Amino acid sequence: MNDFEHISRIRQELEALRKDLCHRMEQAQDQGDLNLLHERVSRAIKALSGQG
């Protein structure tokens, strides 16, 4: 696996994590930590996609 394939795989895993966080945020009463984590995961995805 080359570097670009590895980055692509990590990005897909982060996107799945972000989707899970969105679902959990809808159900949680205290969303502070989840919002922070969602923001950081979104930044990581943006950085890996070359838009950062």
PDB file of N, CA, C, O and CB in Angstrom:
ATOM      1  N   MET A   1       0.849  -1.166   0.000  1.00  0.00           N
ATOM      2  CA  MET A   1       0.000   0.000   0.000  1.00  0.00           C
ATOM      3  C   MET A   1       0.903   1.239   0.000  1.00  0.00           C
ATOM      4  O   MET A   1       1.794   1.374   0.839  1.00  0.00           O
ATOM      5  CB  MET A   1      -0.971  -0.008   1.227  1.00  0.00           C
ATOM      6  N   ASN A   2       0.656   2.133  -0.951  1.00  0.00           N
ATOM      7  CA  ASN A   2       1.474   3.341  -0.981  1.00  0.00           C
ATOM      8  C   ASN A   2       0.899   4.402  -0.042  1.00  0.00           C
ATOM      9  O   ASN A   2      -0.154   4.208   0.565  1.00  0.00           O
ATOM     10  CB  ASN A   2       1.570   3.892  -2.418  1.00  0.00           C
ATOM     11  N   ASP A   3       1.600   5.509   0.064  1.00  0.00           N
ATOM     12  CA  ASP A   3       1.203   6.555   1.013  1.00  0.00           C
ATOM     13  C   ASP A   3      -0.181   7.118   0.710  1.00  0.00           C
ATOM     14  O   ASP A   3      -0.966   7.354   1.628  1.00  0.00           O
ATOM     15  CB  ASP A   3       2.222   7.681   1.001  1.00  0.00           C
ATOM     16  N   PHE A   4      -0.486   7.334  -0.567  1.00  0.00           N
ATOM     17  CA  PHE A   4      -1.775   7.914  -0.931  1.00  0.00           C
ATOM     18  C   PHE A   4      -2.928   6.969  -0.605  1.00  0.00           C
ATOM     19  O   PHE A   4      -3.995   7.414  -0.182  1.00  0.00           O
ATOM     20  CB  PHE A   4      -1.793   8.266  -2.412  1.00  0.00           C
ATOM     21  N   GLU A   5      -2.723   5.691  -0.798  1.00  0.00           N
ATOM     22  CA  GLU A   5      -3.754   4.712  -0.445  1.00  0.00           C
ATOM     23  C   GLU A   5      -3.963   4.673   1.069  1.00  0.00           C
ATOM     24  O   GLU A   5      -5.089   4.550   1.550  1.00  0.00           O
ATOM     25  CB  GLU A   5      -3.372   3.310  -0.967  1.00  0.00           C
ATOM     26  N   HIS A   6      -2.874   4.777   1.796  1.00  0.00           N
ATOM     27  CA  HIS A   6      -2.959   4.772   3.256  1.00  0.00           C
ATOM     28  C   HIS A   6      -3.723   6.007   3.748  1.00  0.00           C
ATOM     29  O   HIS A   6      -4.582   5.894   4.623  1.00  0.00           O
ATOM     30  CB  HIS A   6      -1.541   4.727   3.883  1.00  0.00           C
ATOM     31  N   ILE A   7      -3.418   7.170   3.198  1.00  0.00           N
ATOM     32  CA  ILE A   7      -4.123   8.403   3.571  1.00  0.00           C
ATOM     33  C   ILE A   7      -5.598   8.304   3.215  1.00  0.00           C
ATOM     34  O   ILE A   7      -6.453   8.732   3.990  1.00  0.00           O
ATOM     35  CB  ILE A   7      -3.493   9.622   2.874  1.00  0.00           C
ATOM     36  N   SER A   8      -5.899   7.750   2.066  1.00  0.00           N
ATOM     37  CA  SER A   8      -7.292   7.588   1.649  1.00  0.00           C
ATOM     38  C   SER A   8      -8.052   6.689   2.616  1.00  0.00           C
ATOM     39  O   SER A   8      -9.199   6.971   2.963  1.00  0.00           O
ATOM     40  CB  SER A   8      -7.362   7.011   0.231  1.00  0.00           C
ATOM     41  N   ARG A   9      -7.419   5.625   3.043  1.00  0.00           N
ATOM     42  CA  ARG A   9      -8.051   4.695   3.989  1.00  0.00           C
ATOM     43  C   ARG A   9      -8.306   5.368   5.342  1.00  0.00           C
ATOM     44  O   ARG A   9      -9.368   5.199   5.940  1.00  0.00           O
ATOM     45  CB  ARG A   9      -7.168   3.446   4.182  1.00  0.00           C
ATOM     46  N   ILE A  10      -7.334   6.118   5.804  1.00  0.00           N
ATOM     47  CA  ILE A  10      -7.493   6.832   7.070  1.00  0.00           C
ATOM     48  C   ILE A  10      -8.617   7.858   6.959  1.00  0.00           C
ATOM     49  O   ILE A  10      -9.413   8.019   7.883  1.00  0.00           O
ATOM     50  CB  ILE A  10      -6.173   7.523   7.477  1.00  0.00           C
ATOM     51  N   ARG A  11      -8.675   8.547   5.828  1.00  0.00           N
ATOM     52  CA  ARG A  11      -9.739   9.540   5.619  1.00  0.00           C
ATOM     53  C   ARG A  11     -11.111   8.874   5.651  1.00  0.00           C
ATOM     54  O   ARG A  11     -12.048   9.420   6.234  1.00  0.00           O
ATOM     55  CB  ARG A  11      -9.538  10.278   4.276  1.00  0.00           C
ATOM     56  N   GLN A  12     -11.239   7.714   5.039  1.00  0.00           N
ATOM     57  CA  GLN A  12     -12.513   6.990   5.059  1.00  0.00           C
ATOM     58  C   GLN A  12     -12.895   6.589   6.481  1.00  0.00           C
ATOM     59  O   GLN A  12     -14.065   6.660   6.856  1.00  0.00           O
ATOM     60  CB  GLN A  12     -12.435   5.745   4.165  1.00  0.00           C
ATOM     61  N   GLU A  13     -11.918   6.172   7.262  1.00  0.00           N
ATOM     62  CA  GLU A  13     -12.186   5.808   8.656  1.00  0.00           C
ATOM     63  C   GLU A  13     -12.629   7.029   9.461  1.00  0.00           C
ATOM     64  O   GLU A  13     -13.526   6.931  10.298  1.00  0.00           O
ATOM     65  CB  GLU A  13     -10.936   5.175   9.297  1.00  0.00           C
ATOM     66  N   LEU A  14     -12.001   8.178   9.207  1.00  0.00           N
ATOM     67  CA  LEU A  14     -12.397   9.406   9.894  1.00  0.00           C
ATOM     68  C   LEU A  14     -13.807   9.836   9.496  1.00  0.00           C
ATOM     69  O   LEU A  14     -14.570  10.320  10.332  1.00  0.00           O
ATOM     70  CB  LEU A  14     -11.403  10.527   9.590  1.00  0.00           C
ATOM     71  N   GLU A  15     -14.153   9.660   8.222  1.00  0.00           N
ATOM     72  CA  GLU A  15     -15.502  10.002   7.773  1.00  0.00           C
ATOM     73  C   GLU A  15     -16.539   9.116   8.451  1.00  0.00           C
ATOM     74  O   GLU A  15     -17.621   9.584   8.803  1.00  0.00           O
ATOM     75  CB  GLU A  15     -15.611   9.871   6.247  1.00  0.00           C
ATOM     76  N   ALA A  16     -16.219   7.852   8.635  1.00  0.00           N
ATOM     77  CA  ALA A  16     -17.128   6.946   9.345  1.00  0.00           C
ATOM     78  C   ALA A  16     -17.260   7.369  10.807  1.00  0.00           C
ATOM     79  O   ALA A  16     -18.354   7.329  11.371  1.00  0.00           O
ATOM     80  CB  ALA A  16     -16.627   5.482   9.251  1.00  0.00           C
ATOM     81  N   LEU A  17     -16.157   7.771  11.415  1.00  0.00           N
ATOM     82  CA  LEU A  17     -16.183   8.250  12.794  1.00  0.00           C
ATOM     83  C   LEU A  17     -17.029   9.512  12.907  1.00  0.00           C
ATOM     84  O   LEU A  17     -17.810   9.654  13.847  1.00  0.00           O
ATOM     85  CB  LEU A  17     -14.757   8.518  13.300  1.00  0.00           C
ATOM     86  N   ARG A  18     -16.878  10.428  11.953  1.00  0.00           N
ATOM     87  CA  ARG A  18     -17.662  11.667  11.977  1.00  0.00           C
ATOM     88  C   ARG A  18     -19.153  11.373  11.844  1.00  0.00           C
ATOM     89  O   ARG A  18     -19.976  12.000  12.510  1.00  0.00           O
ATOM     90  CB  ARG A  18     -17.209  12.612  10.852  1.00  0.00           C
ATOM     91  N   LYS A  19     -19.495  10.428  10.990  1.00  0.00           N
ATOM     92  CA  LYS A  19     -20.899  10.036  10.829  1.00  0.00           C
ATOM     93  C   LYS A  19     -21.449   9.479  12.140  1.00  0.00           C
ATOM     94  O   LYS A  19     -22.569   9.801  12.535  1.00  0.00           O
ATOM     95  CB  LYS A  19     -21.048   8.991   9.698  1.00  0.00           C
ATOM     96  N   ASP A  20     -20.664   8.650  12.806  1.00  0.00           N
ATOM     97  CA  ASP A  20     -21.074   8.096  14.096  1.00  0.00           C
ATOM     98  C   ASP A  20     -21.231   9.201  15.139  1.00  0.00           C
ATOM     99  O   ASP A  20     -22.168   9.176  15.938  1.00  0.00           O
ATOM    100  CB  ASP A  20     -20.055   7.052  14.579  1.00  0.00           C
ATOM    101  N   LEU A  21     -20.324  10.158  15.131  1.00  0.00           N
ATOM    102  CA  LEU A  21     -20.417  11.275  16.073  1.00  0.00           C
ATOM    103  C   LEU A  21     -21.685  12.090  15.838  1.00  0.00           C
ATOM    104  O   LEU A  21     -22.340  12.506  16.793  1.00  0.00           O
ATOM    105  CB  LEU A  21     -19.184  12.178  15.956  1.00  0.00           C
ATOM    106  N   CYS A  22     -22.033  12.319  14.583  1.00  0.00           N
ATOM    107  CA  CYS A  22     -23.263  13.054  14.265  1.00  0.00           C
ATOM    108  C   CYS A  22     -24.472  12.334  14.838  1.00  0.00           C
ATOM    109  O   CYS A  22     -25.367  12.959  15.407  1.00  0.00           O
ATOM    110  CB  CYS A  22     -23.420  13.226  12.740  1.00  0.00           C
ATOM    111  N   HIS A  23     -24.490  11.034  14.685  1.00  0.00           N
ATOM    112  CA  HIS A  23     -25.605  10.238  15.205  1.00  0.00           C
ATOM    113  C   HIS A  23     -25.662  10.326  16.728  1.00  0.00           C
ATOM    114  O   HIS A  23     -26.740  10.482  17.302  1.00  0.00           O
ATOM    115  CB  HIS A  23     -25.474   8.765  14.761  1.00  0.00           C
ATOM    116  N   ARG A  24     -24.517  10.229  17.376  1.00  0.00           N
ATOM    117  CA  ARG A  24     -24.464  10.301  18.836  1.00  0.00           C
ATOM    118  C   ARG A  24     -24.828  11.692  19.345  1.00  0.00           C
ATOM    119  O   ARG A  24     -25.414  11.825  20.419  1.00  0.00           O
ATOM    120  CB  ARG A  24     -23.075   9.915  19.331  1.00  0.00           C
ATOM    121  N   MET A  25     -24.480  12.736  18.576  1.00  0.00           N
ATOM    122  CA  MET A  25     -24.801  14.099  18.982  1.00  0.00           C
ATOM    123  C   MET A  25     -26.310  14.332  18.979  1.00  0.00           C
ATOM    124  O   MET A  25     -26.819  15.098  19.797  1.00  0.00           O
ATOM    125  CB  MET A  25     -24.109  15.104  18.061  1.00  0.00           C
ATOM    126  N   GLU A  26     -27.019  13.687  18.075  1.00  0.00           N
ATOM    127  CA  GLU A  26     -28.472  13.824  18.019  1.00  0.00           C
ATOM    128  C   GLU A  26     -29.127  13.241  19.263  1.00  0.00           C
ATOM    129  O   GLU A  26     -30.194  13.696  19.677  1.00  0.00           O
ATOM    130  CB  GLU A  26     -29.024  13.143  16.768  1.00  0.00           C
ATOM    131  N   GLN A  27     -28.497  12.243  19.857  1.00  0.00           N
ATOM    132  CA  GLN A  27     -29.085  11.537  20.990  1.00  0.00           C
ATOM    133  C   GLN A  27     -28.597  12.054  22.345  1.00  0.00           C
ATOM    134  O   GLN A  27     -29.259  11.839  23.360  1.00  0.00           O
ATOM    135  CB  GLN A  27     -28.784  10.071  20.879  1.00  0.00           C
ATOM    136  N   ALA A  28     -27.465  12.723  22.372  1.00  0.00           N
ATOM    137  CA  ALA A  28     -26.855  13.133  23.639  1.00  0.00           C
ATOM    138  C   ALA A  28     -27.458  14.437  24.153  1.00  0.00           C
ATOM    139  O   ALA A  28     -27.820  15.322  23.378  1.00  0.00           O
ATOM    140  CB  ALA A  28     -25.341  13.289  23.474  1.00  0.00           C
ATOM    141  N   GLN A  29     -27.556  14.531  25.458  1.00  0.00           N
ATOM    142  CA  GLN A  29     -28.022  15.773  26.069  1.00  0.00           C
ATOM    143  C   GLN A  29     -26.861  16.754  26.227  1.00  0.00           C
ATOM    144  O   GLN A  29     -27.009  17.940  25.934  1.00  0.00           O
ATOM    145  CB  GLN A  29     -28.680  15.491  27.438  1.00  0.00           C
ATOM    146  N   ASP A  30     -25.719  16.270  26.682  1.00  0.00           N
ATOM    147  CA  ASP A  30     -24.532  17.108  26.829  1.00  0.00           C
ATOM    148  C   ASP A  30     -23.638  16.868  25.618  1.00  0.00           C
ATOM    149  O   ASP A  30     -22.965  15.842  25.528  1.00  0.00           O
ATOM    150  CB  ASP A  30     -23.769  16.799  28.169  1.00  0.00           C
ATOM    151  N   GLN A  31     -23.637  17.812  24.695  1.00  0.00           N
ATOM    152  CA  GLN A  31     -22.943  17.618  23.427  1.00  0.00           C
ATOM    153  C   GLN A  31     -21.590  18.310  23.362  1.00  0.00           C
ATOM    154  O   GLN A  31     -20.938  18.273  22.318  1.00  0.00           O
ATOM    155  CB  GLN A  31     -23.799  18.109  22.308  1.00  0.00           C
ATOM    156  N   GLY A  32     -21.149  18.937  24.443  1.00  0.00           N
ATOM    157  CA  GLY A  32     -19.918  19.718  24.417  1.00  0.00           C
ATOM    158  C   GLY A  32     -18.712  18.947  23.914  1.00  0.00           C
ATOM    159  O   GLY A  32     -18.051  19.375  22.968  1.00  0.00           O
ATOM    160  N   ASP A  33     -18.421  17.819  24.533  1.00  0.00           N
ATOM    161  CA  ASP A  33     -17.258  17.023  24.128  1.00  0.00           C
ATOM    162  C   ASP A  33     -17.438  16.445  22.729  1.00  0.00           C
ATOM    163  O   ASP A  33     -16.485  16.375  21.953  1.00  0.00           O
ATOM    164  CB  ASP A  33     -17.012  15.895  25.130  1.00  0.00           C
ATOM    165  N   LEU A  34     -18.660  16.031  22.413  1.00  0.00           N
ATOM    166  CA  LEU A  34     -18.916  15.470  21.086  1.00  0.00           C
ATOM    167  C   LEU A  34     -18.751  16.533  20.005  1.00  0.00           C
ATOM    168  O   LEU A  34     -18.230  16.246  18.927  1.00  0.00           O
ATOM    169  CB  LEU A  34     -20.327  14.864  21.021  1.00  0.00           C
ATOM    170  N   ASN A  35     -19.191  17.758  20.286  1.00  0.00           N
ATOM    171  CA  ASN A  35     -19.012  18.847  19.321  1.00  0.00           C
ATOM    172  C   ASN A  35     -17.537  19.126  19.077  1.00  0.00           C
ATOM    173  O   ASN A  35     -17.112  19.314  17.938  1.00  0.00           O
ATOM    174  CB  ASN A  35     -19.710  20.119  19.811  1.00  0.00           C
ATOM    175  N   LEU A  36     -16.766  19.150  20.147  1.00  0.00           N
ATOM    176  CA  LEU A  36     -15.329  19.390  20.025  1.00  0.00           C
ATOM    177  C   LEU A  36     -14.659  18.282  19.216  1.00  0.00           C
ATOM    178  O   LEU A  36     -13.847  18.553  18.332  1.00  0.00           O
ATOM    179  CB  LEU A  36     -14.683  19.495  21.415  1.00  0.00           C
ATOM    180  N   LEU A  37     -15.001  17.047  19.521  1.00  0.00           N
ATOM    181  CA  LEU A  37     -14.425  15.921  18.790  1.00  0.00           C
ATOM    182  C   LEU A  37     -14.849  15.947  17.324  1.00  0.00           C
ATOM    183  O   LEU A  37     -14.037  15.673  16.441  1.00  0.00           O
ATOM    184  CB  LEU A  37     -14.842  14.595  19.437  1.00  0.00           C
ATOM    185  N   HIS A  38     -16.110  16.273  17.058  1.00  0.00           N
ATOM    186  CA  HIS A  38     -16.608  16.366  15.684  1.00  0.00           C
ATOM    187  C   HIS A  38     -15.830  17.426  14.906  1.00  0.00           C
ATOM    188  O   HIS A  38     -15.462  17.211  13.751  1.00  0.00           O
ATOM    189  CB  HIS A  38     -18.118  16.695  15.673  1.00  0.00           C
ATOM    190  N   GLU A  39     -15.583  18.563  15.539  1.00  0.00           N
ATOM    191  CA  GLU A  39     -14.838  19.638  14.895  1.00  0.00           C
ATOM    192  C   GLU A  39     -13.415  19.196  14.560  1.00  0.00           C
ATOM    193  O   GLU A  39     -12.912  19.484  13.474  1.00  0.00           O
ATOM    194  CB  GLU A  39     -14.809  20.875  15.795  1.00  0.00           C
ATOM    195  N   ARG A  40     -12.777  18.507  15.481  1.00  0.00           N
ATOM    196  CA  ARG A  40     -11.396  18.061  15.252  1.00  0.00           C
ATOM    197  C   ARG A  40     -11.313  16.989  14.175  1.00  0.00           C
ATOM    198  O   ARG A  40     -10.390  16.992  13.361  1.00  0.00           O
ATOM    199  CB  ARG A  40     -10.793  17.533  16.546  1.00  0.00           C
ATOM    200  N   VAL A  41     -12.273  16.076  14.170  1.00  0.00           N
ATOM    201  CA  VAL A  41     -12.298  15.043  13.131  1.00  0.00           C
ATOM    202  C   VAL A  41     -12.537  15.692  11.770  1.00  0.00           C
ATOM    203  O   VAL A  41     -11.920  15.303  10.779  1.00  0.00           O
ATOM    204  CB  VAL A  41     -13.395  13.979  13.431  1.00  0.00           C
ATOM    205  N   SER A  42     -13.430  16.678  11.719  1.00  0.00           N
ATOM    206  CA  SER A  42     -13.704  17.379  10.463  1.00  0.00           C
ATOM    207  C   SER A  42     -12.456  18.093   9.950  1.00  0.00           C
ATOM    208  O   SER A  42     -12.183  18.086   8.750  1.00  0.00           O
ATOM    209  CB  SER A  42     -14.847  18.386  10.652  1.00  0.00           C
ATOM    210  N   ARG A  43     -11.704  18.705  10.854  1.00  0.00           N
ATOM    211  CA  ARG A  43     -10.453  19.366  10.455  1.00  0.00           C
ATOM    212  C   ARG A  43      -9.446  18.360   9.910  1.00  0.00           C
ATOM    213  O   ARG A  43      -8.755  18.633   8.929  1.00  0.00           O
ATOM    214  CB  ARG A  43      -9.843  20.122  11.645  1.00  0.00           C
ATOM    215  N   ALA A  44      -9.367  17.204  10.547  1.00  0.00           N
ATOM    216  CA  ALA A  44      -8.435  16.171  10.085  1.00  0.00           C
ATOM    217  C   ALA A  44      -8.821  15.685   8.692  1.00  0.00           C
ATOM    218  O   ALA A  44      -7.955  15.479   7.842  1.00  0.00           O
ATOM    219  CB  ALA A  44      -8.403  14.987  11.071  1.00  0.00           C
ATOM    220  N   ILE A  45     -10.116  15.501   8.460  1.00  0.00           N
ATOM    221  CA  ILE A  45     -10.584  15.072   7.139  1.00  0.00           C
ATOM    222  C   ILE A  45     -10.231  16.127   6.103  1.00  0.00           C
ATOM    223  O   ILE A  45      -9.751  15.806   5.016  1.00  0.00           O
ATOM    224  CB  ILE A  45     -12.112  14.810   7.148  1.00  0.00           C
ATOM    225  N   LYS A  46     -10.470  17.380   6.443  1.00  0.00           N
ATOM    226  CA  LYS A  46     -10.162  18.473   5.521  1.00  0.00           C
ATOM    227  C   LYS A  46      -8.664  18.506   5.204  1.00  0.00           C
ATOM    228  O   LYS A  46      -8.275  18.711   4.054  1.00  0.00           O
ATOM    229  CB  LYS A  46     -10.613  19.824   6.117  1.00  0.00           C
ATOM    230  N   ALA A  47      -7.833  18.306   6.217  1.00  0.00           N
ATOM    231  CA  ALA A  47      -6.384  18.312   6.011  1.00  0.00           C
ATOM    232  C   ALA A  47      -5.944  17.159   5.115  1.00  0.00           C
ATOM    233  O   ALA A  47      -5.060  17.327   4.274  1.00  0.00           O
ATOM    234  CB  ALA A  47      -5.657  18.234   7.353  1.00  0.00           C
ATOM    235  N   LEU A  48      -6.550  16.000   5.289  1.00  0.00           N
ATOM    236  CA  LEU A  48      -6.171  14.835   4.487  1.00  0.00           C
ATOM    237  C   LEU A  48      -6.716  14.897   3.071  1.00  0.00           C
ATOM    238  O   LEU A  48      -6.210  14.216   2.179  1.00  0.00           O
ATOM    239  CB  LEU A  48      -6.653  13.572   5.155  1.00  0.00           C
ATOM    240  N   SER A  49      -7.748  15.711   2.854  1.00  0.00           N
ATOM    241  CA  SER A  49      -8.335  15.781   1.521  1.00  0.00           C
ATOM    242  C   SER A  49      -7.637  16.818   0.647  1.00  0.00           C
ATOM    243  O   SER A  49      -7.989  16.981  -0.521  1.00  0.00           O
ATOM    244  CB  SER A  49      -9.816  16.102   1.620  1.00  0.00           C
ATOM    245  N   GLY A  50      -6.655  17.516   1.200  1.00  0.00           N
ATOM    246  CA  GLY A  50      -5.911  18.489   0.418  1.00  0.00           C
ATOM    247  C   GLY A  50      -6.587  19.841   0.349  1.00  0.00           C
ATOM    248  O   GLY A  50      -6.161  20.700  -0.424  1.00  0.00           O
ATOM    249  N   GLN A  51      -7.626  20.052   1.133  1.00  0.00           N
ATOM    250  CA  GLN A  51      -8.325  21.328   1.149  1.00  0.00           C
ATOM    251  C   GLN A  51      -7.883  22.195   2.315  1.00  0.00           C
ATOM    252  O   GLN A  51      -8.338  23.329   2.458  1.00  0.00           O
ATOM    253  CB  GLN A  51      -9.821  21.106   1.209  1.00  0.00           C
ATOM    254  N   GLY A  52      -6.998  21.666   3.148  1.00  0.00           N
ATOM    255  CA  GLY A  52      -6.595  22.383   4.368  1.00  0.00           C
ATOM    256  C   GLY A  52      -5.418  23.172   4.189  1.00  0.00           C
ATOM    257  O   GLY A  52      -4.965  23.826   5.128  1.00  0.00           O
TER     258      GLY A  52
END
